[in-house]
Amino acid sequence: MRVVSIVGARPQFVKLAPIDHAFAQAGIDHVIIHTGQHYDPLLSDVFFEDLGISAPDVHLGIGSGSHGEQTGAMLQALDRELPALHPDWVLVYGDTNSTAAGALSAVKLHIAVAHLEAGLRSFNRAMPEEINRIVTDHVSDLLLTPTAVGAEHLANEGLADRTVVVGDVMTDVLMHTRDTVGHDDSPLLEELALDDHSFSLATIHRAENTDDPERLRAILHSLGEVPHPVVILAHPRLVAKCAQFNIPLTDGAWGNLRVHPPLAYPDLIKASLHARSIVTDSGGLQKEAFLLRVPCTTVRPQTEWVETVQLGWNVLVEPGQALVNAVSRPTPLEPADEDAHPYGDGHAAERVAHTLLKTAIKRP
Ligand code: UD1
């Protein structure tokens, strides 16, 4: 069987790693198409190197642009590339423009499409990711969902008969990385002269938080007001938006805020294990914080990973004093829910391989 994975943005490379390994084990012929949505080495190449992912077979080199430009260019390129590869399945990941373009191109070429991380919903249709999820779920033939909550959302949209709960592949890679490098020192602490558990680690990159200058300033101001160091790992979108709005993004510009480039995946996990808390608007990092049992503060009105909030490890806040207070809250001394595993057992990718091998889709 041949499966073509379509990926393009940082979180998709993390999800691709356990899939690539599980497909090799299962004897699946795996072809990787990189759309080029993310092209900075720190957002792309280092993930392939660190996580031992096979090099992409096809690189579309699309790059940045408006949603329409980016998605349209991907559709054109995929229409050209996919037929010659003769896939049994196209596999798309998560909720980016690369996901929606991959699913749309494949389904119209009458190629079976599976969506990994199906069924997540924020119920906020202003988010581009929410639109990408809805479109992708409704055109895909097989919906591989990480959680029971995801399966419930799909059932509510009439998609139950295409749904399989497989667990979360990011949990697979997180557990493996924690077990292999989790006990190592974090180079970030030495580089920034930080004591263990004395600082919070922050990432902010969502369009809702970066594209409105007032909101962006309010977030940076609040992070600087936290009474301990907050290290922000500056995503290129954040850097670009600060430059566009003349908002300073340097050490000392915002109280206790320290600015650092993005980290490679193993370094991010090591740094998270040494942080007193995480502040983010990323979906993946909320879940990683939960799995590592590090308190998380999410700067968004909703989350798709509701279990992290229900189990007490994540709080959703708006910029302002609520954000300062949340990031300053103490770490729970006795976590009550060590046994809660809503995201699976670390073997989701094997279930994906098995499900694709046994599912046949008939095309007109
Ligand atoms: C995309 C996804 C988002 C995901 C995020 C992970 C969509 C709609 N959004 O957001 O769901 O959480 O990836 O990181 O697909 N840029 C660079 N170098 C790069 C890539 C981007 O400088 O390698 C800058 C450019 O200014 C670009 C901006 O970042 O315009 C935004 O990039 P884009 O790919 O449009 O979306 P992300 O914000 O990265």
Boltz pocket constraint, residues with backbone or C-beta under 6 A from the ligand:
constraints:
  - pocket:
      binder: B
      contacts: [[A, 9], [A, 10], [A, 11], [A, 37], [A, 38], [A, 39], [A, 40], [A, 43], [A, 63], [A, 64], [A, 65], [A, 95], [A, 96], [A, 97], [A, 98], [A, 128], [A, 129], [A, 205], [A, 206], [A, 207], [A, 236], [A, 237], [A, 238], [A, 240]]
      max_distance: 6.0
